[in-house]
Amino acid sequence: MSRAQISALVCGVGGFGALVAATTSNEWKVTTRASSVITATWVYQGLWMNCAGNALGSFHCRPHFTIFKVEGYIQACRGLMIAAVSLGFFGSIFALFGMKCTKVGGSDQAKAKIACLAGIVFILSGLCSMTGCSLYANKITTEFFDPLYMEQKYELGAALFIGWAGASLCIIGGVIFCFSISDNNKTPRMGYTYNGPTSAMSSRTKYQGGEGDFKTTGPSKQFDKNAYV
């Protein structure tokens, strides 16, 4: 197993874990302390729940009970993150089958194609996560810097940075997996023919068949017994 495949697997699986953590997190946006009236209370909002906490350590979370009253950008981010997690899951499976150390997947050429497929899936997963996190962050920054927006303003939460990091790892791992098929094609296998061991009879035949050799298959005529009569 090459170091490139190990690095690609670590990046892909690590990115997939980060995408799962970002999708399930409730810290996609948090209340800013600059515009908050009560600084000891803050609000976290995610794709699935809204949570509120205070300095005493008490938290209360309320899930989104219906998807029809949720804003459109949240629904779009949900779909993109679910697609990213699903693609990352299948990419991890394809990556395990495409590793040279595993016994499944067939020949080295077949494994290289599976690894390339895993790389493409990881890249798509990273792009979905990058798009979803960027769309959510764009909504937050637009409202924050809008002077006419009079409602509660929020800042970027930790889940967005985790999602960006996971997307970057998935893309890097996918690119490395895609290059693994070209590395496999650059080192073709040499074919050798096996002629078998050379026997003593075959070497004697070659010696007798050469030019200027001495044939000793029968007695010499000049030493025949009729020459002494």
C-alpha positions as CSV (number, residue, x, y, z in Angstrom):
1,M,0.0,0.0,0.0
2,S,1.5,3.3,-1.1
3,R,1.8,6.4,1.1
4,A,-0.3,8.4,-1.4
5,Q,-3.3,6.0,-0.8
6,I,-2.8,6.2,2.9
7,S,-2.8,10.0,2.8
8,A,-5.9,10.0,0.5
9,L,-7.8,7.6,2.8
10,V,-7.0,9.6,5.9
11,C,-8.1,12.8,4.2
12,G,-11.3,11.3,2.8
13,V,-12.4,9.5,6.0
14,G,-11.4,12.5,8.2
15,G,-13.3,14.8,5.9
16,F,-16.4,12.6,6.0
17,G,-16.3,12.6,9.8
18,A,-16.1,16.4,9.8
19,L,-19.1,16.6,7.5
20,V,-21.1,14.4,9.8
21,A,-20.1,16.6,12.8
22,A,-21.0,19.8,10.9
23,T,-24.3,18.5,9.7
24,T,-25.5,17.4,13.2
25,S,-24.1,20.5,15.0
26,N,-26.4,23.3,16.2
27,E,-23.8,26.0,16.0
28,W,-24.2,27.1,12.4
29,K,-24.9,30.7,13.6
30,V,-24.6,32.3,17.0
31,T,-25.8,35.6,18.3
32,T,-23.3,38.4,18.2
33,R,-22.4,40.0,21.6
34,A,-22.2,43.5,20.0
35,S,-26.0,43.6,19.3
36,S,-27.2,41.5,22.1
37,V,-29.0,43.3,24.9
38,I,-28.3,40.7,27.5
39,T,-24.7,39.6,27.0
40,A,-25.1,36.7,29.4
41,T,-27.6,35.0,27.1
42,W,-26.9,33.7,23.6
43,V,-28.7,31.7,20.9
44,Y,-27.3,28.9,18.7
45,Q,-29.1,27.9,15.5
46,G,-28.4,25.0,13.3
47,L,-30.0,23.1,10.4
48,W,-32.2,21.0,12.7
49,M,-32.6,22.8,16.0
50,N,-32.5,26.2,17.7
51,C,-30.8,26.3,21.1
52,A,-30.5,29.0,23.8
53,G,-28.1,29.1,26.7
54,N,-26.9,31.4,29.4
55,A,-23.8,32.0,31.5
56,L,-25.1,29.6,34.2
57,G,-24.6,26.7,31.9
58,S,-28.3,25.9,31.1
59,F,-29.3,25.1,27.6
60,H,-32.6,24.5,25.9
61,C,-33.0,23.3,22.3
62,R,-36.1,23.3,20.2
63,P,-36.2,21.4,16.9
64,H,-37.8,22.7,13.7
65,F,-41.2,21.0,13.9
66,T,-42.1,21.5,10.2
67,I,-40.0,21.9,7.1
68,F,-42.5,24.1,5.3
69,K,-42.0,27.1,7.7
70,V,-38.2,26.8,7.5
71,E,-36.5,29.4,5.3
72,G,-35.4,28.4,1.8
73,Y,-31.7,28.7,2.3
74,I,-31.9,26.4,5.3
75,Q,-33.7,23.7,3.3
76,A,-31.1,24.1,0.5
77,C,-28.3,23.7,3.0
78,R,-30.0,20.6,4.5
79,G,-30.2,18.9,1.1
80,L,-26.6,19.8,0.2
81,M,-25.2,18.5,3.5
82,I,-27.2,15.3,3.4
83,A,-25.9,14.8,-0.2
84,A,-22.4,15.5,1.0
85,V,-22.6,13.0,3.9
86,S,-24.1,10.3,1.6
87,L,-21.5,10.7,-1.0
88,G,-18.7,10.7,1.6
89,F,-20.1,7.4,3.0
90,F,-20.0,5.7,-0.4
91,G,-16.6,7.3,-1.2
92,S,-15.2,5.7,2.0
93,I,-16.5,2.3,1.0
94,F,-15.1,2.6,-2.5
95,A,-11.8,3.8,-1.1
96,L,-11.4,0.7,1.1
97,F,-12.1,-1.5,-1.9
98,G,-9.6,0.4,-4.0
99,M,-6.7,0.0,-1.6
100,K,-3.9,-2.3,-2.7
101,C,-3.7,-3.9,0.7
102,T,-7.3,-5.3,0.6
103,K,-8.1,-8.7,-1.0
104,V,-11.4,-7.5,-2.6
105,G,-11.7,-5.5,-5.7
106,G,-9.9,-7.7,-8.2
107,S,-6.7,-7.0,-10.0
108,D,-4.5,-3.9,-9.5
109,Q,-6.0,-2.2,-12.6
110,A,-9.5,-2.8,-11.2
111,K,-8.5,-1.5,-7.9
112,A,-7.1,1.6,-9.5
113,K,-10.4,2.3,-11.3
114,I,-12.3,1.8,-8.0
115,A,-9.9,4.2,-6.2
116,C,-10.4,6.8,-9.0
117,L,-14.2,6.4,-8.6
118,A,-13.8,7.0,-4.8
119,G,-11.8,10.1,-5.6
120,I,-14.6,11.5,-7.8
121,V,-17.2,10.7,-5.2
122,F,-15.1,12.4,-2.5
123,I,-14.7,15.5,-4.7
124,L,-18.4,15.7,-5.2
125,S,-19.0,15.4,-1.5
126,G,-16.6,18.2,-0.8
127,L,-18.2,20.5,-3.4
128,C,-21.6,19.9,-1.9
129,S,-20.5,20.7,1.6
130,M,-18.5,23.7,0.4
131,T,-21.6,25.0,-1.4
132,G,-23.9,24.5,1.5
133,C,-21.6,26.1,4.1
134,S,-20.9,29.0,1.8
135,L,-24.6,29.6,1.1
136,Y,-25.4,29.7,4.8
137,A,-22.4,32.0,5.6
138,N,-23.4,34.3,2.8
139,K,-26.9,34.7,4.3
140,I,-25.4,35.5,7.7
141,T,-22.9,38.0,6.5
142,T,-25.5,39.7,4.3
143,E,-27.8,40.2,7.2
144,F,-25.0,41.3,9.6
145,F,-23.7,44.1,7.3
146,D,-27.1,45.3,6.2
147,P,-27.9,48.5,8.0
148,L,-31.6,48.2,7.3
149,Y,-31.9,44.7,8.9
150,M,-33.3,45.4,12.3
151,E,-33.8,41.9,13.6
152,Q,-31.4,39.8,15.6
153,K,-28.0,39.5,13.9
154,Y,-25.8,36.5,14.0
155,E,-22.2,35.5,13.5
156,L,-20.6,32.5,11.9
157,G,-20.7,29.4,14.0
158,A,-18.2,26.7,14.6
159,A,-20.1,24.2,12.4
160,L,-19.4,26.3,9.3
161,F,-15.6,26.1,9.8
162,I,-15.8,22.4,10.5
163,G,-17.8,22.0,7.3
164,W,-15.3,24.0,5.3
165,A,-12.4,22.0,6.7
166,G,-14.2,18.7,6.0
167,A,-14.9,19.7,2.5
168,S,-11.3,20.7,1.9
169,L,-10.1,17.3,3.2
170,C,-12.5,15.4,1.0
171,I,-11.4,17.3,-2.1
172,I,-7.7,16.8,-1.3
173,G,-8.3,13.1,-0.7
174,G,-10.3,12.8,-3.9
175,V,-7.6,14.4,-6.0
176,I,-5.0,12.0,-4.6
177,F,-7.2,9.0,-5.3
178,C,-7.7,10.2,-8.9
179,F,-4.0,10.4,-9.4
180,S,-3.5,6.8,-8.2
181,I,-4.8,5.4,-11.4
182,S,-2.2,7.3,-13.4
183,D,0.6,6.0,-11.1
184,N,-0.6,2.5,-11.6
185,N,-0.5,2.8,-15.4
186,K,3.1,4.3,-15.4
187,T,4.5,1.0,-13.9
188,P,3.5,-1.8,-16.3
189,R,4.3,-5.3,-15.4
190,M,7.1,-7.0,-17.4
191,G,6.3,-10.3,-19.0
192,Y,8.7,-13.2,-18.7
193,T,8.6,-16.6,-20.5
194,Y,9.6,-19.7,-18.7
195,N,11.5,-22.2,-21.0
196,G,12.1,-24.8,-18.3
197,P,15.4,-26.3,-17.1
198,T,18.0,-27.4,-19.7
199,S,18.5,-31.1,-19.6
200,A,21.8,-33.0,-20.2
201,M,20.3,-34.6,-23.3
202,S,19.4,-31.3,-24.9
203,S,22.8,-29.9,-24.3
204,R,24.4,-33.0,-25.8
205,T,22.2,-32.7,-28.8
206,K,23.2,-29.1,-29.3
207,Y,26.8,-30.0,-29.0
208,Q,26.6,-32.8,-31.6
209,G,24.6,-30.6,-34.0
210,G,27.2,-27.8,-34.1
211,E,29.7,-27.1,-36.9
212,G,33.0,-28.9,-36.6
213,D,31.9,-31.3,-33.9
214,F,32.9,-34.9,-33.4
215,K,30.2,-37.6,-33.9
216,T,30.7,-40.4,-31.5
217,T,27.5,-42.3,-32.2
218,G,29.2,-45.4,-33.5
219,P,32.7,-47.1,-33.7
220,S,35.2,-45.7,-36.2
221,K,35.5,-47.5,-39.5
222,Q,39.3,-47.3,-39.6
223,F,39.4,-49.4,-36.4
224,D,37.1,-52.1,-37.7
225,K,38.1,-55.7,-37.1
226,N,38.2,-56.4,-40.9
227,A,41.2,-54.0,-41.2
228,Y,43.4,-56.5,-39.4
229,V,42.6,-59.5,-41.5
